Amino acid sequence: MKRLLLIILLVIVAPKISFSQEVKKPGYNKYLFNPYTDAERSLNNALTKVQSSHRHVLVVVGGDWSYWSRVFWGHITRNYYNNKNYELVLVNFSPVNKNEAIREKLHVPKDRGYPILVVLDEQGNNLITTDTDDMKLNIRAYDESLLDMFTEKWLTYKTDLK
């Protein structure tokens, strides 16, 4: 009886184990620039939020593959969560999702290094498009004072506007 039960168990369980090569999706991803985010929707939501407050939108085009994008992400998210003077939109550029439509819409140059920064006013007009090469302190870090000057010049909350 035990042998029969063992044979039945092996016949039923063995195929389940051997054919269970299904790839499981991770429950939590750790993307900084998430390639699965709808960048167009994120940008439209940000523009809707800033229209009444006369704030600007900072669009950062980069990817987790880029060292400088990851370093800049740390600086800009810390600044964003401390000040909330602008809306932040992260647009992924990677082999998984190149977001070509939104990059064309924002006129993001293809011949520059990443990350690329695009500052939009409350109407969605492009105020500046730049890379971050001029803000680098050395081969490992950004110059905090240059990042602060960029933020002060382009992302400051405009209270005097109607």
C-alpha positions in Angstrom: 0.0 0.0 0.0 2.8 2.4 0.8 4.5 1.6 -2.5 1.3 2.3 -4.4 0.9 5.6 -2.5 4.5 6.6 -3.3 4.1 5.8 -7.0 0.9 7.8 -7.2 2.5 10.7 -5.4 5.5 10.6 -7.8 3.3 10.4 -10.8 1.3 13.4 -9.7 3.9 15.6 -8.1 6.9 15.0 -10.3 5.4 16.6 -13.5 4.3 19.6 -11.5 7.8 20.2 -10.2 9.5 19.6 -13.5 7.1 21.8 -15.5 6.9 24.7 -13.0 9.5 26.8 -14.8 7.2 29.8 -14.9 8.9 33.1 -14.5 7.5 34.9 -11.6 7.2 38.7 -11.6 8.7 40.5 -8.7 6.2 41.9 -6.3 8.2 45.0 -5.7 10.6 46.7 -8.2 13.4 48.9 -7.2 13.6 51.1 -10.3 14.5 54.7 -9.9 13.5 55.4 -13.5 10.7 52.9 -13.8 10.5 51.7 -17.5 6.9 50.6 -17.0 5.5 54.0 -15.9 3.4 55.8 -18.4 5.5 58.9 -18.8 2.9 60.8 -20.9 0.3 60.4 -18.1 2.8 61.4 -15.4 3.7 64.6 -17.4 0.0 65.5 -17.9 -0.7 65.0 -14.2 2.2 67.2 -13.2 1.1 69.9 -15.6 -2.4 69.8 -14.2 -1.1 70.2 -10.7 1.1 73.3 -11.5 -1.4 75.2 -13.6 -3.1 77.0 -10.7 0.0 77.5 -8.6 2.4 78.9 -11.3 5.0 76.3 -10.4 7.3 74.6 -12.9 7.7 71.0 -13.9 11.1 69.3 -13.9 11.4 66.4 -16.3 14.4 64.2 -15.8 15.1 61.9 -18.7 17.5 59.1 -17.6 17.8 55.5 -16.7 19.0 53.1 -14.0 21.8 52.1 -16.3 23.4 55.6 -16.1 25.6 56.3 -13.1 25.0 60.0 -13.3 21.2 59.5 -13.6 21.2 57.5 -10.3 23.4 60.1 -8.6 21.2 63.0 -9.8 18.1 61.1 -8.7 19.4 61.2 -5.1 20.0 64.9 -5.2 16.8 65.9 -7.0 14.4 63.7 -5.0 15.9 65.0 -1.7 15.5 68.6 -2.9 12.0 67.8 -4.2 10.7 66.3 -1.0 12.2 69.0 1.1 10.8 72.0 -0.9 7.9 70.9 -3.1 8.5 74.1 -5.2 8.0 72.2 -8.4 6.6 68.9 -9.8 9.0 66.2 -10.6 8.6 63.7 -13.5 11.1 60.9 -14.1 11.1 59.6 -17.7 12.9 56.4 -18.4 15.3 56.0 -21.3 16.5 52.4 -21.6 16.3 49.4 -24.0 13.1 48.3 -22.1 11.3 51.6 -22.8 12.9 54.4 -24.8 9.8 56.7 -24.4 10.5 58.0 -27.9 7.1 59.8 -28.2 7.6 62.0 -25.1 11.3 62.6 -25.9 10.2 63.9 -29.3 7.5 66.0 -27.7 9.9 67.6 -25.3 12.7 67.9 -27.9 15.2 66.0 -25.9 18.5 65.9 -27.8 19.8 62.5 -28.7 23.5 63.5 -28.7 23.9 64.5 -25.1 24.7 62.5 -22.0 22.1 61.5 -19.5 20.3 62.6 -17.4 18.8 65.4 -19.4 16.8 68.0 -17.6 13.7 69.7 -19.1 12.0 72.5 -17.2 8.5 73.4 -18.3 6.3 76.2 -17.1 2.7 75.8 -16.0 1.5 75.9 -19.7 3.9 73.1 -20.7 6.3 75.5 -22.5 9.9 74.5 -22.5 12.0 76.9 -20.5 15.3 75.0 -20.7 16.7 71.7 -21.8 20.1 70.8 -20.6 22.3 67.9 -19.5 24.1 67.8 -16.2 27.7 67.9 -17.3 28.3 71.4 -16.1 27.1 70.5 -12.6 29.6 67.8 -12.0 32.2 68.4 -9.3 34.4 65.4 -10.2 34.1 62.0 -11.7 31.9 60.7 -8.8 29.7 63.6 -7.6 27.7 66.6 -8.5 28.5 70.1 -7.1 25.8 70.8 -4.5 26.1 74.6 -5.0 25.6 74.3 -8.8 22.6 72.1 -8.2 21.2 74.6 -5.8 21.8 77.5 -8.2 19.9 75.5 -11.0 17.0 74.8 -8.6 16.9 78.5 -7.5 17.0 79.8 -11.0 14.6 77.4 -12.7 12.4 75.7 -10.1 11.6 78.4 -7.5 8.0 78.9 -6.6 6.7 82.1 -8.2 4.4 83.8 -5.7 4.2 87.2 -7.5 2.4 85.7 -10.5 -1.3 85.8 -10.9 
